[in-house]
Amino acid sequence: MISQLTIAPSVDVGVLVRRPPHDVFEALADPSITTRFWYTKSTGRMAKGAELTWKWEMYGALGKVWVEEAQPGRRIRFSWEGYDPAHPTTVEFQFIPHENDTTYVRITETGFTGDADTQVSRALESTAGFTFLLSSLKAALEHDITLRVTMDAHPPNLQPPGLDDQRAARH
């Protein structure tokens, strides 16, 4: 049976951060802050027109990033290699002012490619990753705590059960 999608899968996650929009924007635009809780190295700041390389040393992974828009305190939009260097996806961080000098951070990602199963799998994995990012961002800005959620999401030498193992366990 061939899987078909009627709606393209995408990421749409968000959380309220008890800090003003400018502070939240800076935490994601300034790599000296972001490296505390997301990627481990960046070749520069998130600024319009920047071409960056982000590195996750714990995984031996890196990715190219092309910043399309960076409006302080409002929005960052970029394309990145993510899962498929030949087909970058588009990510947008929105910083929505809320009451009492707080910010609702909304992250969306679109443009997943591949067959239906691949698109859905990539959107689900990316949703988890951006949820980890938001949790870590919130802990850093509200409580000055460095969560290692991104680092600990895929610990080395751990072999989680695969889909075949899960199916066998149900039967």
C-alpha positions as CSV (number, residue, x, y, z in Angstrom):
1,M,0.0,0.0,0.0
2,I,1.3,3.4,-0.9
3,S,1.1,6.2,1.7
4,Q,-0.3,9.4,0.5
5,L,-0.6,12.7,2.4
6,T,-3.4,15.1,2.0
7,I,-1.7,17.7,4.2
8,A,2.1,18.2,4.3
9,P,3.5,17.4,7.7
10,S,5.0,20.4,9.6
11,V,6.3,21.4,13.0
12,D,4.3,23.8,15.2
13,V,5.4,24.0,18.9
14,G,5.4,26.8,21.4
15,V,5.8,27.8,25.0
16,L,5.5,30.9,27.2
17,V,8.8,32.2,28.5
18,R,8.8,34.6,31.4
19,R,11.2,37.1,29.8
20,P,10.7,40.0,27.4
21,P,10.8,39.3,23.6
22,H,14.2,41.0,23.2
23,D,15.8,38.7,25.8
24,V,14.3,35.6,24.2
25,F,15.3,36.7,20.7
26,E,18.9,37.3,21.9
27,A,19.1,33.8,23.5
28,L,18.5,32.3,20.0
29,A,20.3,34.9,17.9
30,D,23.5,35.0,20.0
31,P,25.5,31.8,19.9
32,S,27.3,32.6,23.1
33,I,23.9,32.0,24.8
34,T,22.4,29.4,22.5
35,T,25.4,27.1,22.9
36,R,24.5,26.7,26.5
37,F,21.4,24.6,25.6
38,W,21.1,23.7,21.9
39,Y,24.0,23.4,19.5
40,T,27.6,23.4,20.7
41,K,29.2,25.7,18.1
42,S,28.2,28.3,15.5
43,T,30.1,30.3,13.0
44,G,28.2,33.4,13.9
45,R,25.1,35.3,15.0
46,M,21.6,34.8,13.5
47,A,21.5,38.0,11.4
48,K,19.7,38.5,8.0
49,G,21.8,37.2,5.2
50,A,24.1,35.1,7.4
51,E,25.3,31.7,6.2
52,L,26.2,29.7,9.3
53,T,27.4,26.3,10.3
54,W,26.0,24.8,13.5
55,K,27.7,21.9,15.2
56,W,26.4,19.4,17.7
57,E,29.8,17.9,18.9
58,M,28.1,15.2,21.1
59,Y,26.7,13.7,17.9
60,G,29.5,14.6,15.5
61,A,26.9,16.4,13.4
62,L,26.8,19.8,11.7
63,G,24.4,21.6,9.5
64,K,24.4,24.7,7.2
65,V,22.0,27.5,8.1
66,W,20.9,30.4,5.8
67,V,19.2,33.2,7.8
68,E,16.5,34.9,5.7
69,E,15.1,37.2,8.3
70,A,16.1,38.4,11.8
71,Q,13.9,41.1,13.4
72,P,15.0,41.7,17.0
73,G,12.3,40.8,19.5
74,R,10.0,39.6,16.7
75,R,11.1,36.8,14.4
76,I,14.0,34.7,13.1
77,R,13.4,32.7,9.8
78,F,16.0,30.5,8.3
79,S,16.5,27.5,6.0
80,W,18.7,24.7,7.1
81,E,20.0,21.4,5.8
82,G,18.3,19.5,8.7
83,Y,17.6,16.0,7.4
84,D,18.4,16.4,3.7
85,P,21.1,18.8,2.5
86,A,19.7,18.8,-1.0
87,H,16.2,19.9,0.3
88,P,16.5,22.4,3.2
89,T,13.5,23.0,5.3
90,T,12.3,26.5,6.6
91,V,12.2,27.2,10.3
92,E,10.6,30.3,11.9
93,F,10.9,31.4,15.5
94,Q,8.3,34.0,16.4
95,F,8.5,36.0,19.6
96,I,5.0,37.0,20.5
97,P,4.7,39.6,23.3
98,H,2.4,38.5,26.1
99,E,1.2,40.1,29.4
100,N,3.6,41.0,32.2
101,D,6.7,41.2,29.9
102,T,6.6,37.6,28.9
103,T,7.0,36.0,25.4
104,Y,5.2,33.2,23.7
105,V,7.8,31.5,21.5
106,R,6.4,29.7,18.5
107,I,8.5,27.5,16.3
108,T,7.3,26.2,12.9
109,E,9.2,24.1,10.3
110,T,8.0,23.3,6.8
111,G,9.2,21.8,3.6
112,F,9.9,18.2,4.5
113,T,10.7,16.0,1.5
114,G,10.7,12.3,0.7
115,D,7.9,9.8,0.6
116,A,5.0,10.2,3.0
117,D,6.5,8.0,5.7
118,T,9.8,9.9,5.6
119,Q,8.1,13.3,5.8
120,V,6.0,12.3,8.8
121,S,9.0,10.7,10.5
122,R,11.2,13.8,10.0
123,A,8.4,16.1,11.2
124,L,7.9,14.0,14.3
125,E,11.6,13.9,15.1
126,S,11.9,17.7,14.5
127,T,8.9,18.4,16.7
128,A,10.6,16.5,19.5
129,G,13.9,18.4,18.9
130,F,12.3,21.8,18.9
131,T,10.3,20.8,22.1
132,F,13.6,20.0,23.7
133,L,15.0,23.4,22.5
134,L,12.0,25.3,24.0
135,S,12.3,23.4,27.3
136,S,16.0,24.2,27.5
137,L,15.5,27.8,26.5
138,K,12.8,28.3,29.2
139,A,15.0,26.7,31.9
140,A,18.0,28.9,30.9
141,L,16.1,32.2,30.8
142,E,13.8,31.7,33.7
143,H,15.9,29.8,36.1
144,D,19.5,30.0,34.8
145,I,19.6,26.2,34.6
146,T,21.3,24.4,31.7
147,L,19.3,21.5,30.7
148,R,21.1,18.9,28.6
149,V,18.0,17.7,26.9
150,T,19.4,18.0,23.4
151,M,22.6,16.2,24.4
152,D,20.8,13.4,26.3
153,A,18.1,12.8,23.7
154,H,20.3,10.3,21.9
155,P,23.0,9.0,24.4
156,P,25.9,7.1,23.0
157,N,25.8,3.3,23.1
158,L,22.1,3.1,23.8
159,Q,20.2,0.8,21.5
160,P,16.5,1.7,21.8
161,P,14.1,-0.9,20.6
162,G,13.4,-0.6,16.9
163,L,10.0,-0.8,15.2
164,D,10.4,-4.5,14.6
165,D,11.0,-5.1,18.3
166,Q,7.9,-3.0,19.2
167,R,5.7,-5.0,16.7
168,A,7.0,-8.3,18.0
169,A,6.3,-7.2,21.6
170,R,2.6,-6.5,20.7
171,H,2.1,-10.0,19.3
